Amino acid sequence: MISLEVKSHLNEIEKDDFFFRGLKPRSFHHHIKQELKAQNRWADLTRPPAMDSVVSITKVLLKHNLYYDDESDEDSDDESDEEEKP
């Protein structure tokens, strides 16, 4: 199967956008977003950050074995667990 990138159906901006939007959980996505801005790795806010910048920031953050716990995270299924408690 040939990828969309090989078929030239995905340009660089779309590829960066899909990659950045795919980061989960949202709390981690938000943290990466803030780090990109703080380190001036995402200057043009009208475009998604470059994939290589996102990867480098992510690698640094994950090296420290950080734990992210955000109660408002939409990807969490903790709400369903709370409802089932007697």
C-alpha positions as CSV (number, residue, x, y, z in Angstrom):
1,M,0.0,0.0,0.0
2,I,1.4,3.4,-1.0
3,S,1.2,6.1,1.6
4,L,-0.5,9.5,1.0
5,E,2.8,11.2,1.4
6,V,4.4,9.1,-1.4
7,K,1.4,9.9,-3.6
8,S,1.9,13.6,-2.9
9,H,-1.5,13.9,-1.4
10,L,-0.1,15.2,1.9
11,N,1.9,18.4,1.8
12,E,4.4,19.3,4.6
13,I,1.9,21.5,6.5
14,E,-0.8,18.8,6.5
15,K,1.7,16.2,7.7
16,D,2.8,18.5,10.5
17,D,-0.8,19.2,11.4
18,F,-1.9,15.6,11.6
19,F,1.1,14.7,13.6
20,F,0.7,17.5,16.2
21,R,-3.1,17.0,16.6
22,G,-2.4,13.3,17.2
23,L,-0.5,13.8,20.4
24,K,-2.4,12.4,23.4
25,P,-3.4,12.9,26.1
26,R,-4.5,16.5,25.8
27,S,-2.5,17.6,28.9
28,F,0.7,16.4,27.3
29,H,-0.2,18.0,24.0
30,H,-0.7,21.3,25.8
31,H,2.6,20.9,27.6
32,I,4.4,20.4,24.3
33,K,2.7,23.4,22.8
34,Q,3.8,25.6,25.7
35,E,7.4,24.3,25.4
36,L,7.5,24.9,21.7
37,K,6.5,28.5,22.2
38,A,8.8,29.0,25.2
39,Q,11.8,27.7,23.3
40,N,10.9,29.7,20.1
41,R,10.6,26.5,18.1
42,W,7.1,27.6,17.0
43,A,7.2,31.2,15.9
44,D,4.6,31.2,13.1
45,L,1.4,30.4,15.0
46,T,-0.6,30.5,11.7
47,R,0.9,27.1,10.8
48,P,1.3,23.9,12.8
49,P,4.7,23.4,14.4
50,A,7.3,21.4,12.4
51,M,7.2,17.7,13.1
52,D,11.0,17.6,13.8
53,S,10.6,20.3,16.5
54,V,7.7,18.5,18.1
55,V,9.7,15.2,18.2
56,S,12.8,16.8,19.7
57,I,10.8,18.6,22.4
58,T,8.8,15.4,23.1
59,K,12.0,13.3,23.5
60,V,13.4,15.8,26.0
61,L,10.2,15.9,28.0
62,L,9.8,12.1,28.1
63,K,13.4,11.5,29.2
64,H,12.6,12.9,32.6
65,N,9.8,10.4,33.1
66,L,7.3,13.1,33.7
67,Y,3.8,12.0,34.8
68,Y,0.9,14.0,33.5
69,D,-2.4,13.8,35.4
70,D,-5.0,16.3,34.3
71,E,-8.5,15.8,35.6
72,S,-10.0,17.7,32.7
73,D,-8.4,15.4,30.1
74,E,-11.0,14.4,27.5
75,D,-9.1,11.2,26.6
76,S,-9.6,9.8,30.1
77,D,-12.2,7.3,31.0
78,D,-12.0,8.0,34.7
79,E,-15.5,9.7,34.6
80,S,-17.2,6.4,33.8
81,D,-15.3,4.7,36.7
82,E,-16.6,7.4,39.2
83,E,-20.2,6.9,38.1
84,E,-20.0,3.2,38.8
85,K,-19.0,3.5,42.4
86,P,-21.7,2.6,44.9
